[in-house]
């Protein structure tokens, strides 16, 4: 079993351990009335978008989630929350260093991370750190704890995840060349992350879109060796329209976060089928550290 597969399998136990950090994360994320920006790079950007949508939906204040490079110019924030597994990502560190007068918070897996010197508070999810380049358990742990911090009941997720990990995948990876993930609202970030896992681990063709928008163009490339995986309830008629293309459609039961774990498993299974090592993804490193 690869490092990545081991880290995927560890998630229920890691989630249970990290639940002890819920109050720390609540102090950062709830802050009722604050106008908040949540940022991250790559995987962390998708989790940032999901957390932002969840916080705003909880009525805690206007919240944006994006990449450090895409922060809207001139927009005022009371607090910026940065997600960074390694705590070394250059774009995140530069953004935090250039925000005088704004409350800065960091969520990371590494104690004494370099970005911490720019933060007013740091939440360390050390139990979720990873050896693999491809992120799996850190982002899901952040989102699991964030959802609890924002008031959701997530007590069932650990057991549900264990059951999902023990179950077979709902699709034969030898029958697919093209994977599409769809979601909506806060779940859209998970669809983007699932598609990224396929690209990173398996070097395969993957896409992700808001579920209601899929028929507005992207469905044109679906065919008999496509898989369309829908996170959450599908819009009326979408399943039938996708099936008409010859593509396989999966609409799993269970919480979307647990579905993301299944998507991680699919990515590593697809990598194995293609003769690739998910621990050594092409052109990638654990953290992007740029020169001056």
Order of alpha helices (4+ residues) and beta strands (2+ residues): alpha-alpha-alpha-beta-alpha-beta-beta-alpha-beta-beta-alpha-alpha-beta-alpha-beta-beta-alpha-beta-alpha
